[in-house]
């Protein structure tokens, strides 16, 4: 009879378990900063542009990369206003994105190797250092219509994506 009691006692004993947490922090090895904020010039009543010849200022974004071949710069020029007066017609958008300055001469190949789609351009950041990208933006309003007076703002999206 003793044997049966001992077996039951072993089967009925409680099991203990624990969840152990592991935490780690990753510091960014790629930093995106605004070097020059953009300004729209208004050379004709139906056009806003960041071209300096038209009174605008093209925004410049700087990417600082600590490690080569780990990141992609993904930049999208504006395709809508984030703030504007009420617009009753269509706005046509165009733009361009290109390297403006580099900290290493090898980075000059970034433009030739870039991938473009829609309003977006991606650059593989294959060399550690700093790269400045200039973004041009043009907005044209309707057909022969003047932009209403007011403040217009548009946003360039600049991301550093880990590969």
N, C-alpha and C positions, 0 to 999 in steps of 0.2 A: 504494500500500500504506500509506502514511503516513496518508491520510485515514481509513481503516478503523480504525486504532489510536486515533486521536484521538477518534473517535466512541465507541468502546468505553470509553475512559477517562472520558469525561463521564458515560455512563450508569452506570458502576460506582462512581462516587464516592459516599461515604456522605452521608445527609441528617441534619441536626442539628435537634432540637426541644427546647423547654423548657416546663414547666408553671409558670406564675407564680401564686402565691397572693396573694389579697387578703383582708385581715382587717379586721373592724370590730367595735367593741363598742357595744352599745346600753344606755344607762342607763335604768332603769325610770322612767317618768313617772307611774306609779300605784303607790302603796304601800299595803299592807293591814296594819293593826296591831290587836292586841287592846287595847282600852281598858279593859274590865272583864271579868274571867273570870266565867263563870256558876257558879251553885250551885243544886243541886236542894233544894227544901224537900219535906217529906213530910207534907202536911196530913191525909191519911187513909192507912191501911195499904196500900191498893192504888194509890196515886197519888204520882208524883214530878213536881214542877213548878218552873219558874223564877219563877213569879209572886211578887212581893214580899208580897202579902197572905197567902201560904201559907208564908212563911219562906224563899223562894228569892231568887236574884239573877239577873236576865236578863243574859246576856252582851251586851256592846256592842263592835262592830267599827268601826274608823275607816278610811275610804278617803281618802287624800290624792292629788289629781289635779293635775298641773302643766299639762296641756293639756286643754281642753274638747273634747267630741265625739269622742274617740279611744278611750274605754274603756267597758266595761260591768261593773258590779258584779254578780256572781253569788253568791248566798248560799243555802245549803241548811241547814235546821234538821235536827237528828238524827232518824234513823229506826231506830236500833239503838244498843245500848250498845257502846262500845269495850272496857269492862271492867265486869264485874258478877259477882255470885255465880251459881251454876248456877240457871237459870230453867227450870221444867218446863211453863210455860204461855205463851200468846201475850201480847206486849206491844203495846198499841195506841198509836200516836204521833200527836200533833198539834202544831201550833205556828203561829207568825206571825213576820213580818219587816217592820219599818217604820223609816222615818227617825226618829231620836230627837233629833238636833241637826244644824244646818247652819251653815257659815261664810258663806253667801250666801243671802239670802231667796228668790232664784229657785229654789233647790234644794228648796224646800217642795213643788214640783210633781212630784218624783221618785216619790212614792207613787202618785199618780193615773195616771202613765204607765207604771208597772212592769208587767212580764209575769210571771204566776204559773203554775207547773205542778208538780204533785206537791208536794214539800216545798221546792221551789226558787222563788226570786223573782229577777228580773233588773231592774236599774235602769240606764238609760242615763245616764252621767255627763256631762251636757251643759254643765256649768259647772265651771271650774277652782276648786279649793279643797278643803275637808275636809267629809266627811259621816259622821255617826255613825249606825250602824244597830243597832237593838235586836232581839234574837232571843228569842222566847218558845218554850219547849219543855215539852211535857207527855207523860208516859209513864204509861199505866194498865195494870195487870197483871191478866190473866185475868178471871174473873167472880167477884167477892167473895173474891179471894185476896189475901193480904198479900205484899208484896215481902219476900224473905228478907233478913236483916240482912247488911250488908257495904257495900263501896264501889262506887258506880255512877258511871261516866264515860260521857259521850257527846260527840261532836265536831260542831261547827258548821263547815261548809266555806265559806270566804269567798275568792272569787277575783276578780281584776281581769283582765279579758280584753280584749286589744286588738281593735278593730274593723277 
